């Protein structure tokens, strides 16, 4: 990086680590103060989209949830995510793993694509896979400038984790099968890529399953997993492995769409309903 970028990197890094250590009482007050302003400014954008999507899905949801609930869930789960990536014990001690035998058994038989959605403290999912393989391959997209991306990359880093840009898909696939490791990705949002048309909550939508489909046809199994934060005093962060799909599963897209709908309906306040591409074909 250039001297200017080095200064930016240092500034971003210090700022991120300072903000992660600010007490929760500050963030509670911050959300209460900022959300009404955000709502007013985004009535025809993210907030308005969330209201419409929740109204359309109301008949399918298992609990009543408001747009404010969803933004509050995203806010606190994001904070948990980055504190967890920074290895705060206060977050790591709250994580519990369920159905680990699913992923442990799958990696015994060859490469695996472990896939999930933007729900709960989802940033923790990729790091958690390093418990089960020395070769975890994560596809990420660009966020912010070069210096900020480097700070995020360092925060996500693990000796067993390799990151790839979306343009490096070919290399990722080769490395996945060479190492017999794990491909890690979320499939409910995508940018500059073609997805799969599915139905969620009675509406046409798009899931981005072409890469999992491809490696599945090439011989990799698919493991679905997810995370959410419990509404208990302990605020446990549950990471649960759900299902394994063997190589060459014919109904892969439809089956995963059904799983996705169930996951969202069980914890709708923790899914990113505000994404601009949701429920678009």
C-alpha positions as CSV (number, residue, x, y, z in Angstrom):
1,X,0.0,0.0,0.0
2,X,1.0,3.6,-0.5
3,X,2.0,5.9,2.4
4,X,-1.5,7.4,2.3
5,X,-3.1,4.0,2.3
6,X,-0.9,2.9,5.2
7,X,-2.1,5.9,7.2
8,X,-5.7,5.1,6.3
9,X,-5.2,1.5,7.3
10,X,-3.8,2.4,10.7
11,X,-6.6,4.9,11.3
12,X,-9.3,2.4,10.3
13,X,-7.7,-0.4,12.4
14,X,-7.5,1.8,15.6
15,X,-11.0,3.1,15.0
16,X,-12.5,-0.3,14.6
17,X,-10.9,-1.8,17.7
18,X,-11.9,1.3,19.8
19,X,-15.5,1.1,18.6
20,X,-15.7,-2.6,19.4
21,X,-14.7,-1.9,22.9
22,X,-17.4,0.8,23.6
23,X,-19.9,-0.5,26.2
24,X,-23.3,-1.8,25.0
25,X,-25.2,0.9,26.9
26,X,-23.7,3.4,24.4
27,X,-24.9,1.3,21.4
28,X,-28.4,1.0,22.9
29,X,-28.6,4.8,23.2
30,X,-27.1,5.2,19.7
31,X,-29.6,2.9,18.0
32,X,-32.5,4.6,19.9
33,X,-31.3,8.0,18.7
34,X,-30.3,7.2,15.1
35,X,-33.0,4.8,14.0
36,X,-35.8,7.4,13.8
37,X,-33.6,9.5,11.6
38,X,-32.6,6.5,9.4
39,X,-36.2,5.5,9.1
40,X,-37.2,9.0,7.9
41,X,-34.4,9.1,5.3
42,X,-35.0,5.6,4.0
43,X,-38.8,5.4,3.8
44,X,-38.7,4.9,0.1
45,X,-35.5,2.8,0.2
46,X,-34.2,0.2,2.7
47,X,-36.8,0.8,5.4
48,X,-39.7,0.9,2.9
49,X,-38.5,-2.3,1.2
50,X,-38.4,-4.0,4.6
51,X,-42.0,-2.9,5.5
52,X,-43.3,-4.2,2.1
53,X,-41.4,-7.5,2.3
54,X,-42.6,-8.2,5.8
55,X,-46.2,-7.4,4.9
56,X,-46.0,-9.8,1.9
57,X,-44.5,-12.6,4.0
58,X,-46.8,-12.1,7.0
59,X,-48.9,-15.2,6.4
60,X,-45.8,-17.4,6.3
61,X,-44.0,-16.1,9.4
62,X,-44.0,-18.0,12.7
63,X,-43.7,-14.8,14.8
64,X,-44.8,-11.2,14.5
65,X,-42.0,-8.9,13.6
66,X,-41.7,-5.2,12.7
67,X,-39.3,-3.4,10.4
68,X,-37.7,-1.8,13.5
69,X,-37.1,-5.3,15.0
70,X,-35.2,-6.4,11.9
71,X,-32.9,-3.3,11.8
72,X,-32.3,-3.7,15.5
73,X,-31.4,-7.4,14.9
74,X,-29.0,-6.5,12.1
75,X,-27.4,-3.8,14.3
76,X,-26.7,-6.1,17.3
77,X,-25.7,-9.1,15.3
78,X,-23.2,-7.0,13.3
79,X,-21.7,-5.9,16.5
80,X,-21.5,-9.5,17.8
81,X,-20.0,-10.5,14.5
82,X,-17.1,-8.1,14.5
83,X,-16.4,-8.6,18.2
84,X,-16.3,-12.3,17.6
85,X,-14.0,-11.9,14.6
86,X,-11.8,-9.8,16.9
87,X,-11.8,-12.9,19.3
88,X,-13.6,-11.2,22.2
89,X,-14.1,-13.8,24.8
90,X,-17.5,-12.2,25.7
91,X,-18.7,-13.3,22.3
92,X,-16.8,-16.6,21.9
93,X,-18.1,-17.9,25.2
94,X,-21.7,-17.4,24.0
95,X,-21.3,-19.6,20.9
96,X,-22.8,-23.1,20.9
97,X,-22.5,-25.6,18.1
98,X,-25.3,-28.0,17.2
99,X,-25.2,-31.1,14.9
100,X,-21.5,-30.9,14.4
101,X,-21.5,-34.6,13.3
102,X,-23.0,-33.5,10.0
103,X,-20.0,-31.4,8.9
104,X,-17.4,-33.7,10.5
105,X,-18.8,-36.7,8.6
106,X,-19.1,-34.8,5.3
107,X,-15.4,-33.6,5.3
108,X,-14.3,-37.2,5.7
109,X,-15.6,-38.0,2.2
110,X,-14.1,-35.2,0.1
111,X,-14.7,-31.5,-0.6
112,X,-17.7,-29.7,0.9
113,X,-19.6,-26.5,0.2
114,X,-20.9,-25.1,3.5
115,X,-23.5,-22.5,2.7
116,X,-25.7,-20.2,4.6
117,X,-27.6,-16.9,4.6
118,X,-27.3,-13.3,6.0
119,X,-29.0,-14.1,9.2
120,X,-27.8,-13.6,12.8
121,X,-24.1,-13.0,13.4
122,X,-23.3,-14.6,10.0
123,X,-19.7,-13.3,9.8
124,X,-18.9,-15.8,12.5
125,X,-19.9,-18.8,10.3
126,X,-16.9,-18.7,8.0
127,X,-14.4,-18.7,10.9
128,X,-16.3,-21.5,12.6
129,X,-15.6,-23.8,9.7
130,X,-11.9,-23.8,10.5
131,X,-12.8,-26.1,13.4
132,X,-13.5,-28.8,10.8
133,X,-10.9,-28.4,8.1
134,X,-7.4,-26.9,7.6
135,X,-8.5,-25.6,4.2
136,X,-11.5,-23.2,4.2
137,X,-12.0,-21.3,1.0
138,X,-14.1,-18.1,1.4
139,X,-15.4,-16.0,-1.5
140,X,-15.8,-12.3,-0.5
141,X,-16.7,-9.1,-2.3
142,X,-15.1,-5.7,-2.1
143,X,-16.3,-3.3,0.6
144,X,-14.8,0.2,1.0
145,X,-11.4,1.3,-0.1
146,X,-8.2,-0.8,-0.2
147,X,-7.1,0.2,3.4
148,X,-10.5,-0.7,4.9
149,X,-10.7,-4.0,3.0
150,X,-7.3,-4.9,4.4
151,X,-8.6,-4.2,8.0
152,X,-11.6,-6.5,7.4
153,X,-9.4,-9.2,5.8
154,X,-7.1,-9.1,8.8
155,X,-10.1,-9.2,11.2
156,X,-11.5,-12.3,9.4
157,X,-8.2,-14.0,9.1
158,X,-7.4,-17.5,10.3
159,X,-4.4,-19.8,9.5
160,X,-6.9,-22.2,7.9
161,X,-8.9,-19.6,5.9
162,X,-8.1,-18.3,2.4
163,X,-10.1,-15.5,0.8
164,X,-11.0,-15.1,-2.9
165,X,-12.4,-12.3,-4.9
166,X,-15.5,-13.2,-7.0
167,X,-13.3,-13.1,-10.1
168,X,-11.2,-15.9,-8.7
169,X,-13.9,-18.5,-8.8
170,X,-11.9,-20.8,-11.1
171,X,-8.9,-20.8,-8.8
172,X,-11.2,-21.3,-5.7
173,X,-12.8,-24.4,-7.3
174,X,-9.3,-25.9,-8.2
175,X,-8.1,-25.2,-4.7
176,X,-11.2,-26.7,-3.1
177,X,-10.8,-30.1,-4.9
178,X,-7.0,-30.1,-4.5
179,X,-7.2,-29.6,-0.8
180,X,-10.5,-31.5,-0.3
181,X,-11.5,-28.6,1.9
182,X,-14.5,-26.5,2.5
183,X,-16.0,-23.8,0.4
184,X,-17.7,-21.1,2.6
185,X,-20.3,-18.8,1.2
186,X,-23.7,-17.1,1.8
187,X,-26.2,-17.5,-1.0
188,X,-29.1,-15.1,-0.4
189,X,-27.4,-12.0,-1.8
190,X,-25.2,-11.4,-4.8
191,X,-23.8,-8.7,-6.9
192,X,-22.8,-8.7,-10.6
193,X,-23.7,-12.4,-10.9
194,X,-26.6,-14.5,-12.1
195,X,-28.7,-16.4,-9.6
196,X,-31.4,-19.0,-9.5
197,X,-35.1,-18.1,-9.6
198,X,-37.0,-19.5,-6.6
199,X,-40.1,-18.9,-4.6
200,X,-39.9,-17.5,-1.0
201,X,-43.0,-16.7,1.0
202,X,-45.2,-16.9,-2.1
203,X,-43.0,-14.4,-4.0
204,X,-40.5,-14.9,-6.8
205,X,-37.0,-14.3,-5.6
206,X,-33.4,-15.1,-6.3
207,X,-30.8,-17.2,-4.5
208,X,-27.2,-17.4,-5.7
209,X,-26.6,-21.1,-5.8
210,X,-24.8,-21.5,-9.1
211,X,-21.4,-22.1,-7.5
212,X,-22.6,-24.6,-5.0
213,X,-24.5,-26.3,-7.9
214,X,-21.4,-26.5,-9.9
215,X,-19.1,-28.0,-7.3
216,X,-21.9,-30.4,-6.3
217,X,-22.1,-31.7,-9.8
218,X,-18.3,-32.0,-9.8
219,X,-18.4,-34.2,-6.7
220,X,-18.6,-32.0,-3.7
221,X,-21.3,-32.5,-1.0
222,X,-23.3,-29.5,0.2
223,X,-23.8,-28.8,3.9
224,X,-26.3,-26.2,4.9
225,X,-25.8,-24.4,8.2
226,X,-27.0,-21.2,9.9
227,X,-26.7,-19.0,13.0
228,X,-29.0,-16.9,15.2
229,X,-28.9,-15.3,18.6
230,X,-31.3,-16.6,21.2
231,X,-33.7,-14.2,23.0
232,X,-32.5,-15.3,26.4
233,X,-30.6,-13.5,29.2
234,X,-27.5,-15.4,28.0
235,X,-28.0,-14.3,24.4
236,X,-26.4,-17.5,23.1
237,X,-25.2,-17.5,19.5
238,X,-26.3,-20.8,18.0
239,X,-24.4,-22.2,15.0
240,X,-26.3,-25.2,13.7
241,X,-25.5,-27.6,10.9
242,X,-28.7,-28.6,9.2
243,X,-28.5,-30.9,6.3
244,X,-26.0,-32.6,3.9
245,X,-26.7,-33.0,0.1
246,X,-24.6,-35.7,-1.6
247,X,-22.8,-35.0,-4.9
248,X,-25.1,-34.6,-7.9
249,X,-28.3,-33.9,-6.0
250,X,-30.9,-33.1,-8.6
251,X,-33.4,-31.1,-6.6
252,X,-30.7,-29.0,-4.9
253,X,-32.0,-25.5,-5.6
254,X,-35.6,-26.2,-4.7
255,X,-34.7,-28.1,-1.5
256,X,-32.4,-25.3,-0.3
257,X,-35.0,-22.7,-1.1
258,X,-37.4,-24.6,1.2
259,X,-34.8,-24.7,4.0
260,X,-34.1,-20.9,3.5
261,X,-37.8,-20.1,3.9
262,X,-38.0,-22.1,7.1
263,X,-34.9,-20.4,8.6
264,X,-36.1,-16.9,7.8
265,X,-39.6,-17.6,9.2
266,X,-38.2,-18.9,12.5
267,X,-36.0,-15.9,13.1
268,X,-37.3,-13.1,10.8
269,X,-36.0,-10.3,13.0
270,X,-32.5,-11.5,12.3
271,X,-32.5,-11.7,8.5
272,X,-31.5,-8.8,6.2
273,X,-34.9,-8.0,4.7
274,X,-33.5,-4.6,3.7
275,X,-31.3,-5.9,0.9
276,X,-32.2,-4.1,-2.4
277,X,-32.1,-7.3,-4.4
278,X,-34.5,-9.3,-2.2
279,X,-37.6,-10.7,-4.0
280,X,-36.4,-9.7,-7.4
281,X,-35.8,-12.1,-10.3
